């Protein structure tokens, strides 16, 4: 139609029996509204009796009714203005920046959660090393010293040979034979 491009979607009388066919046609026209300047739905005249034409005019979709004798334009199609056509294709820069910031925050949170899960899995696989490290940290080191078996003052260095000095077996042997039938070992 001159410099304007028009698209007409035609419903046949058989399509009126199928509710989804009518809905599908209207949804397709809504999507094509941004591609063509004028969009029309052509339907049999019988369809016009059960339809509210105000819904089509508020959305800029034209409505044509036809029968065997003639075609009538019930609702004229309204062309989109230039700012309406540009609006759906170009999102606002601030919106994109805020969505990117939200996505980045979500990504960092997921990454931190995954790292925490890795640490938890490692500690579950090796419970001994974690327990040993905790034990090592909490327990203090004590120096164990042994007392000599024989006190130095009771033995005179010159009276006994050197293998008798601080020999623990001498203590064991000295206790032997005092009780009745004491076991030798144990």
N, C-alpha and C positions, 0 to 999 in steps of 0.2 A: 504494500500500500504506500506507494511513493518511496520516501526515504526510510519509512518504518517497516520493520520486519514483523509479521504477524504469524502466529501459530494457532491452528484450530484443531482441537481434539474432538473427534466425532464419536458419539455414543449411538449404537444401533438399538433398535427396539428389543433385541434379544438380551442386550446388556442390562436393560432395566430390571430384569428378573433376578439378576445377580447383584446383591448388595455390595460385595467387595469390588466389583468392576466399577461401580460409580465412585466409591471411595478412592480407588486406585487412580481413576482419571482425575479427580480433583487434586489429589496429592501430586501427581505428575505435573499438572498445570501450575501448581504453586512453585514447584522447583524450576519450571521453564520460564517463570515470570522474570527471572534475572538474566535469561539468555535472549529473549525476544522482547521487543518493545510492547507489543500487543498480544494478549493471550485470550483465546476464546474456547468455550465448551459448547459444542453443538449437540443438542439432544432432541429426541422426538418431542413433539408438542404435548403429548400425554404426560411427559416428565415434568412439564411446567406447572401442572396443577398441584403437584405434591412438593413443590420446592419454594423456598423463601429466597427471592432474588437479591434481597438486601445483603445476604452473606457473600455473594459474588461481588457486588459493587464495592463493599468495604475492603475487599482484598485486591481490587483492580482487575479482576477476571471478568471478561465479557461473557454473555450468555446468548446463544442463538437457539431458536426453536424452529424446527422444520417439520413438514409433513409432505404429502405427495404434491401439493399445489404450490407451496411457497416457503420462504425462509424469512423469519422476522428476528430482528435484533432486540431482545428484551432488555438486556443490560449492556451498555457500551463498555468496551475495554478501556482502561485508563493506563496510559503509558507511564512508566516509572520516571521519576525525575533523576537527574544525574547524581545527586547526593544519595538517593535511595539505592541506586545501582552500585555505587562504590562502597556503601556501608558494609554489606556482608562479606565482600572480598578482602577488605583491609582492616584487620583488627587494630585497636589502639595500641600505640607503643608502650604506654604505661601498663596496660593489661599484660602484654607479653613479658615485660620486665618483671612484673610481680609474679607471674606464673613461673618464670624461670627461677626466680629467687625461692619460690615455694618448692619447686622441684629439686633445687640444689640442697635446700635444708633437709628435705626428705631423703635424698641420696646420702648425705652425710650421716643422718640418723641410722639409716640401714647399714652403712659401712661400719659405724661404731658398734651396732648390735651384732654384726657378723664377727667382728674382732673379739667381742666379749664372749660370744658362743665358742669361738676357737679356743680361747683361754680356758673356758669351762670344760670343753671336751678334752683338752690336754691334761687338765688336772684330774679328770675322771679316769683317763687311761693310765696315768702314773700316780696313783694315790700315795705310794710309799715315798717317793722323792719329796712330795709336798709335805708329808707328815714328818719325814726326817729333817727337812729344813726347818720346820716349825719347832721341832724338838731341840734341834741344835741352837736355835735362837733363844728359846725360853730357858733351857737348862744351863746352869752355870758350871764351869769346869772346876772340879775339885781335885786337888793333888792328894794321892793316896801314898802314905808313907808306911813302911813296915818297921815294926820294932824289932830289934835283934832278939833272937830266941833266948839268949843268955845275957843277963846283965853283965856289964863289963866289970863291975866292982866285985862280983862274987868269984870271978876267975882271975887267977893271977897269971900273967902272961908267961911267966917262966915255968910254971908247974906242968902245963899240958902241952902236947904237941900242937902244931898249927892247924891240923885238920879237925881238932876238937873245938876250936873257937868258932862261935856262932853257927854250929852245926845243928839243924833242927831234928835230926835223927837221934841225937843224944837225948833230947827231951822225950821223944817217943819211947826210946829204950829204957829211960829211967822210970817211966810209969808202969812198965811191964812187970807182972808178977805180984802186984799188990792185991788184986781181987781174986776171988775164986773163979777159975775157969773164964777169965776175960778173953774175948776173942782177940786173936793176934792182929787181924786186919779189920778195918772198918769202923 
